[in-house]
Amino acid sequence: MQRLLIIHGPNLNLLGKRPVNVYGTLSLEEINKKIEEYAKKNNLKVKIIQSNNESEIIEIIQKAEEEFDGIIINPAGYTHTSVAIRDSIEAINIPVIEVHLSNIHAREEFRRKSMIAPVCEGQISGFGYKSYLLAIDYFLKRRD
């Protein structure tokens, strides 16, 4: 059974309160439930964490390959600023997919550049919570 780590970055704990025209109406708990149900249906084990703390995210990434086969990360605001998260992803030997609820390429100019994407296997953005499910699908089909 594949084991995936899902990392939600800063302010995603505020989903449902943030602008719904950008992030949708679902809370983080509702999104996590959808992820867990989809993973179970597809015989995957997932661990989901959310952190507003950059150093905590880095430590989790550094230890991930001991326990997980891959990572799905929504770095949120750190997408555009964190060389440290980028470096931690580059240093590990498991695949990482970057996801976003909104289409970052259709938003403000500063949000269009990802520091994280170049060290990931891919980026999925703009599909709301389904961005996470599409990333799970990637891991399911990755070895085809």
Secondary structure in CASP SS format (residue, H / E / C, confidence):
PFRMAT SS
TARGET T0000
AUTHOR 0000-0000-0000
METHOD secondary structure of the structure
MODEL  1
M C 1.00
Q C 1.00
R E 1.00
L E 1.00
L E 1.00
I E 1.00
I E 1.00
H E 1.00
G C 1.00
P C 1.00
N C 1.00
L H 1.00
N H 1.00
L H 1.00
L C 1.00
G C 1.00
K C 1.00
R C 1.00
P C 1.00
V H 1.00
N H 1.00
V H 1.00
Y H 1.00
G C 1.00
T C 1.00
L C 1.00
S C 1.00
L H 1.00
E H 1.00
E H 1.00
I H 1.00
N H 1.00
K H 1.00
K H 1.00
I H 1.00
E H 1.00
E H 1.00
Y H 1.00
A H 1.00
K H 1.00
K H 1.00
N C 1.00
N C 1.00
L C 1.00
K E 1.00
V E 1.00
K E 1.00
I E 1.00
I E 1.00
Q E 1.00
S C 1.00
N C 1.00
N C 1.00
E H 1.00
S H 1.00
E H 1.00
I H 1.00
I H 1.00
E H 1.00
I H 1.00
I H 1.00
Q H 1.00
K H 1.00
A H 1.00
E C 1.00
E C 1.00
E C 1.00
F C 1.00
D C 1.00
G E 1.00
I E 1.00
I E 1.00
I E 1.00
N E 1.00
P C 1.00
A H 1.00
G H 1.00
Y H 1.00
T H 1.00
H H 1.00
T C 1.00
S C 1.00
V H 1.00
A H 1.00
I H 1.00
R H 1.00
D H 1.00
S H 1.00
I H 1.00
E H 1.00
A H 1.00
I C 1.00
N C 1.00
I C 1.00
P C 1.00
V E 1.00
I E 1.00
E E 1.00
V E 1.00
H E 1.00
L C 1.00
S C 1.00
N C 1.00
I H 1.00
H H 1.00
A H 1.00
R C 1.00
E C 1.00
E H 1.00
F H 1.00
R H 1.00
R C 1.00
K C 1.00
S C 1.00
M C 1.00
I C 1.00
A H 1.00
P H 1.00
V H 1.00
C C 1.00
E C 1.00
G E 1.00
Q E 1.00
I E 1.00
S E 1.00
G C 1.00
F C 1.00
G C 1.00
Y C 1.00
K H 1.00
S H 1.00
Y H 1.00
L H 1.00
L H 1.00
A H 1.00
I H 1.00
D H 1.00
Y H 1.00
F H 1.00
L H 1.00
K H 1.00
R C 1.00
R C 1.00
D C 1.00
END
